[in-house]
Structure formats: C-alpha cells, structure tokens
Amino acid sequence: MPLKMLKPLEGANLYIWEITETTNELLDMNGLFNRPNIEKLRNVDHIKQTLAKNLILNKLELLPYLYKEANGKPFLNNGLHISISHSGKWVVISVAKFPVGVDVERPRKKLLKIAPKFLNPKDSRALQIKNYKDLLWYWTAKEAIYKLLNETGLSLKHDILITGLDTDKMKAKAKIKEKIEIDLIYEKLPDDSIISLAYFPGEDS
C-alpha cells in the first residue's frame, strides 16, 4: 500500500504503512541490496513489519543515518528524532525535530488480561472503561511515553499517569512520577487501531 504521511504537529511527521502485500512482494519492493536481516525472524507478521519498516526508511532516505542504542532504541545521527512502532498490518514511524515517542496498537481482547499491569485507578476516566477498545487509549499513550523517555525501570502503571483524556479531540495529557508533563495526540485507523504520539509540551508551538 502507498505510504501515507500525516503532520499532526509542526515539526513532526507520521508515516503510516498498511501492509496489504505478501512477503514476496515486500521482498521484491525492497530490492536485492536493501533487504533487512530477516533470517532469524520466524513470525510472518514480524517479517512483513520489518520489511515494511525498511521500505519506509528507504523512501525517506533515512537508513544511512539510523542506529540503535544499547537497549535497542532507534536513533538518527542527522539531528532528527525517530520513533517506530508496529502492530498487525500497521507500521508507523514518526520523524521529528524534537524527541517523540509513537505507538500503534490494534484492538485485542488480550488488553483486558494485561490491563492490571499498566492501568492505574488514578488514570483519567479509568473507571469509565467498558471494553478492551477503551483500553487502547491508555496502552498506546503509556507505550509512546515509555519510548519517548527511554528510562529503564519506568512503571507504566505507577510512574505514568494519564491526567487528562479527550477522545473526541484525540488528545491526552500525562505526568511522569507526578513531575514531568507530557502531551499526546491520537490518530485512529480504519480498523479501530490507534496511534499515540507523545512529546514534551511546547514543542508544537
């Protein structure tokens, strides 16, 4: 599927790829010399996500600048900031002039089982949650914040609190350890998957 670009903030772009191609089609699109190392990957979805991610990075001409920190977090050495996420048929990459964290997740009943590990009763509107789709707003927000901060040992449940959530305006606010403020913007995809983009307040001004 053609690469889709959104500009949710001044200075930050979201690149979205919906995987509709077969593995062989994605391999052909990457070409002989631009294929990522997928030999060790056994899950078909993961293979496709890796190939699609590589295609996006190739199209954006970012591969020569992409590196990984010791913990695996990607970074660019050209002055820009990057965050990468994938879930099911979606691959999302954010590239910005300032630090960002992005997460995408599709609706899954599994979220009900893991909710006690990331949801805090003090999270905004937490008591109004009725189904696993409602949990997407919290899960993606906290995962995006975790990627933004890149802090070892940070607890999604106890350290990251959603202090304000407006699903109509597709925005949220959060606090880290009751000190650091974070802003979030959401994007909703056709299959009800949700993208969260986390950034520090003031970066969008």
N, C-alpha and C positions, 0 to 999 in steps of 0.2 A: 504494500500500500504506500502511496506517496507520503513523504514526510510532511507533517503538519507543524506549523510554528505558531505559538501564541506569545503575546507580550503582556503578561499580567502586571508587570511593574516597569517603570522607566529604568532601564539599565539591566533588566533581567529577561531572558527569553526561555520559553518552554518548548522543547522539541518532542513531538509525540509520534510514535510509530505503532500502528495496529498491525500485528503480524497476521497476514492472510496467506502468506506464501508457504510453500513446502520447504523442508530443509534443503533439498537440492536446488530449489530456486534461489534461496538465500545465499547458498554457496556460490552459485553462478554470478549472482549480483555482486558479491564481494570480490570475485576475481581470484586468479591464481596467487597473486602476490599480496593480497590484502586480507587473507583469511586469518582469523584469530585462532589461537590454540584451543581446539575443542576436543582433542583426542581423549582427554581424561573425563569428559562430561558424558554421563550416561542417560540423564533425563532429557527427553526430546524437547520439552518446553524450554529447558535451560539452554540447550544447544541453539534453538531458534532465537531466544532472547539475546544470547551472546552474539550471534551473527547479525541480528538487527541492530544491536548496540554499536557494533563495529561499522555497520553501514552509515548510521547517523554520524559517528565521529569522522568517518571518511568524507561524507558530504560537507561537514563543517570544517574540514581540513584541520582537525584538532589532534589527530593521532600522534604526530611528531612531538606534541607538547604534553602528552598525557603520561603521568607517572602515578605510582601508588606509594602511600606511606607504609610504614612497617605494619600497621594494623589493617592494611588493605584499602584504606580510603583513597579514592582517586583525587588527583590534583593536577592543575595545569601550571607550567612554568613560563607562561607568556603574560602573566599579570591578570588573567581572568580566573573566575572561580567556577567550579563544576560540581554537580551532584547527579547521581544516576540511580534509577530505580526501575524495577520491572515486576509485573505480576500477570500471569496468564498470557494473553495475547498482546499486552501493552508493554512498551518500553518507553520510558520518559527520561529525558536529560534536560537539566537546567544549566544554562551558562549565563553568568552574571558578572558585573563589575565589582560586586561585593559578595561576601560569604552568603551562601544559601544552602538549604537542605531540602531535598524533594523526596516524596514517597508516593507510590501509587499502589492501590490495593483493590482487588475485585471483591464483590460481596461473597462471603463464605460463612457457613454456619460454624466453622472452626473458631471464629472470633468469640462466640459465646463461651467456649471452653477456656480460652486464654484470657478472657476479659478480666478476671480477678488479678491477673499478673500486671496489667497496665492501667486499669481504670481505678480512679480514686473517688470515693464518695463526695469529695470536695470539688471535683471537676464540674465546671459549669453545665447545668442541665443533665447531669449524670443520672439523676433519679427519674428522668422522663424517658429514658431509653426503653424501647418496646421490642426491638428486634435486632438481629445482627447487622442489618444495614445501617442502623443508627450508630453502631459502634465504629463504622468506617471513619466517621468524622474525628474520633478520638485517636484511633490507632494510627491513621496516616499522619495526623498532626504530631503525635508524640514521636513517631519514627522519623519524620522530617526534622524535628528539633534535635533529636539524637544525632542525626547526620550533620546538622549544622554545627553543633557544639563539639562533636568528636571527643567527648570526655569519657575516659574509661571509668566504669563503675556507676555511671549515671542510671538511676532507677526511673523507669517510665512511670511507675505508679506513685512513688513517693517524692521524687525530685522535680517532675514535670507536671504542673497543674494547668489545666485549661481554665482560664479565669473569665473568658467570655466567648460565646459561640453563637454566631448568627448564620444559620444555614440558608436563610433567604438571600442575604447579601454575600454569602460564600466567603465569610471571613471569621477569624478567631484571634484571640489573644491568649498568651500563656505566660507563666512565670517559672523560672528555674530556681529551685531552692528559696523561693519567696524573695528573690533579689533581682535576677536578670529578666527583663521583659523581652518577649518575642511576639512578632506579628506573623499571621498566617493568611494565605489566600488559597482558596479551593477552586478546583475545576472538576466538573462532573462529566464523565464519559458516557457514550450511548448505552452501555450495558450496566450502568449504575456504578461502575468503578469510580473511585475518587482519587484525585491528585491533591496533595497538600504541598505548598511551598512555604518554607519557613525562612524568616530573615529578621535582622535586628531593626527595631523601629527607627525611622528617619532615613533609611536607605532609599526609600521610594520617593523622597521629596526632591 
